Amino acid sequence: MSDAQLVQNLGQLMDELRHRLEAGRGSRPELEAAAKQASLSLKRLIPGSARRDRPPRSSKTSSVLQEGQRKAVRAALLAGVAPNQVAKHFGLSLATVRKVLDESA
């Protein structure tokens, strides 16, 4: 596959994901988690941006999650991802991830 084809396919995929999330038929935790993961992965591909965009680990804001983040974390946990991997992926403390896990039980 050429770079041009890859760019075109990525654009189509993003358009479809945006359409499905905006069409909104209730909660879509799998799509929300996939969108979050794709966003983070794409940010890491840009040289120098990962270091700049990452919030400090000691930030107290990580313990206060927005509902979308909470759903994405919950979806990742339900999909079988280990809590420590979820914490690392979302830049959260393990305690915060466990709190989300306890809330969903």
N, C-alpha and C positions, 0 to 999 in steps of 0.2 A: 504494500500500500504506500502510495506517495505521501509526502508531507501535505500536499494540497488536499488529497482525499481524507487524510486524517483530520485536518482542520475542518473540512466540510462535515464529516461525520460527527465530530465533537460539537459543532454548532447545532446540528440537528438534534443530537442527544440532549443538549442543554435546553433547546427550545421545547422539546417534548417533556422534559422533567419540569420546567417552569409551568407549562400548560397544565400538567396533571396536578401540580401542587396548588396552582391558582384556581383550577376548576373546583377544587375542594368538595369532596364528598365525605365529610367527617375527617377523622384523624387518619393520617397516612404516615405512621411512624417509620416504616421501612424506607419510604421515599425521602422523608425528612432526614433520616440518619445517613442515607446514601448521598444526599445533596451536601450535607455538612462534611462528610468524609471527602467527597470530591473537591469541595472548596478548599479544604485544608491541604489536600494532596497537590492541587494545582498551585496553591500559594508556595508550597515547598519547591516547586520546579523553577520559580523565579529566583535567580541568584540574589542573595542578600536579603530577601524579603522575609524569610522565616524568622530570622533573628529580630528584625525590626517590628514585626506584627505580633509577636508572642507577648502576652501580658506577663508581668513579673510573677514568679511562683508564689511569692509571699502576699500577693494581692488578696484582700479580703473580699473583693467582688466575686471571686470564683465560688464562694459558698452560696451566693445568691444567684440562682439560675433563672433564666427566662423560661417560660413554658415550652417554647420550641426546643431549647437546649435540653430541658428535662426529658422531653419526649424522645429526642435523639439518643440520649444516654440510655433511657429505658429500653428503646428498641435494640440498641447494640447489646445490652445485657441479655435481653430476651433471645437475641440471635445466637447467644452462646459465647460472646466475647468475654474474656476474663476481666474482672473489675479493674485490675491494675493496668491492663492494656487500654481500657476505656478511659481511665483517668489520664494516662499518658497522652492518648490521642486527642482528648478534648482540653488538655491543659488544666485539669482539675485535680484536687487532692483526692486520695483514695477514700478519705472520710466522706467527702461530698458525694462521691459515686455510691458509696454504701448507704448514705442517707436517702438518695434517690431510689435505690433498690429496696430499702425498708419501706419507703412511702408507697411503693407500687404493690407491696405484698398485702 
